[in-house]
Amino acid sequence: MTRKLLLLPLAVALAMAPAFGQGGATSAITGVVVDQSDAVIPGATITVKHKATGMQYETVSAENGTFIVPALSVGVYTVTVSAQGFKTAVLDDIPVNLTAPSNVRAVLEVGSLNETVVVQGAAEVVQSQSSSIATTMVVNQLTNLPLATRNVNDFLVFLPGVNTTGGAAPRPSPACRRRQSTSRSTASIPRTII
């Protein structure tokens, strides 16, 4: 009996293991659907397609014309917006970055659903949803920095929004120090003008 009781927590843990692998780094696409006179369009169908994987997500704009498509993987998306009595708008190359939702504004023109208007790069460049700053780095960016160590803490001062107190800064690598000392020593040599 005690053996069965000991195996029960193990069986539950193994059954839940796949659920832990479902998480990941996600963000969202938010936006508003309006017509050419800037009036909101409720009930518009929004389809979001990940360009690399082909995964599609669909939603409908609210009464105030806004929409949100949450839990999107980082990448580049195509947003298609359609509503009865309007041309279909295709917003191409919408980047979705980690922790910074992309904000789109879909302006629909009066016309038939069969007509399509394609807009390139319609995402808002300035993230206005929150005041947080996030950066995603790749290994090559860390290894190519001229730092004496490859300690990630030395790298942090180069990130946007990071301030150090007391003038603390990472030490440059020996090769970088040689370049700096060479440039200083040649600058102090007097030059003769002929």
Helices and strands as residue ranges (DSSP letters): H 2-20, E 26-35, E 45-50, E 56-60, E 66-73, E 75-82, E 88-96, E 102-108, E 116-120, H 139-143, H 152-155, G 156-158, H 174-187
